[in-house]
Amino acid sequence: MKKLIQKTFSLLALLIIMSSCNSVRVAADYDKNTNFDSYKTFAFFKTGIDKAEISDLDKRRILRAIESEMLAKGFTKSKDPDLLVSIITKERQEVNVWNNGFGGFGYGWGWSPFWGNNFNTNVSTNSQGSLYIDLIDAKKKELVWQGKGSGYLTSSSKVDKKIERINTFVREIMTAYPPALEE
């Protein structure tokens, strides 16, 4: 019975972690005085993009995903753009420790002189990442919209998995553009 409870608890914890890995939490902020309908063209802001602290391969993947989303929204890439697109990236390591000891009776939870040490400790590490997509008015040189996506990054060495995760981040962030203006 005790083993069944331990396995059920471990399986439940694993399912919660796996389901949370797929989601991207999104937030957006914007300038309420901006007429977003006036923007029709875009280009990438090289100065800002060069500051992003990720590999050049991942930068290109992110930029391709953003370009695809912008084109799908009806924008045109231009050398004289209305909007400049920049990115900011952040990453942090997260360590999770679960100590789910189910002991017998005697000296408290998880330890019993009759059953020995029944602790079952699991340790895992995950990379939590944030991607900011900035849209800057090219003429005014002012930030007019910023979208942020946060979630777990893939630890897979498979390129297709990385590309899929980057596309998910960008797609989820860009669903918040254009902002639904409050009246």
Steps between C-alpha positions, in 0.01 A plus 500: 500500500781735593679441168176562312456836676861596425469408132168680467641815661812488280292449186270788594799732561649398164173568317472845656856585399456368146176691445652823631800462269286549191336824602633846435381775730446820302468863602493811284524873557446787259468874458127584509557811286631300206297436186605143423300498175752746351783243507536300180873425465776369725872430517727353765688733736851356469647702788248358746511147363881486523470551878288186550707247695426184303670312221489643150315186388221558753487872410443410136231248602322764708525762224364256239208418729428871563523577128255220426253631759531860380443397138198295607358814667525687168826688555760544229875491561653830392823702494296804605280342771223633720604264782836374617503157666744419779536212745625448853564157649546382858565156642524355848551154641236355729576211737210292628540262795222266610534304818203272514578258779216285619617338820336252726442595857734601774709814459292724278436541134733311271722318747433201712735274695287209380509578132828684466545819304212517255582835341468519126678818388480620141702792362452659159622815330318702238583808301239773525521752219344834413479656157407865459393625157519879472325697227648846462352788300772554238438873456466594869753240622257413784387164631130463419437132581680230699401136524657259748484122499629288789522125524723198515763462232565170331808313613489282193799495269263443208487807279137438402393510867684832551341652191156378608541653848625833360207513255260431788648784709482750213152393385359528854658843555382636166138399569495807727575732204329722408367584845129499558454868573280578798226746431 
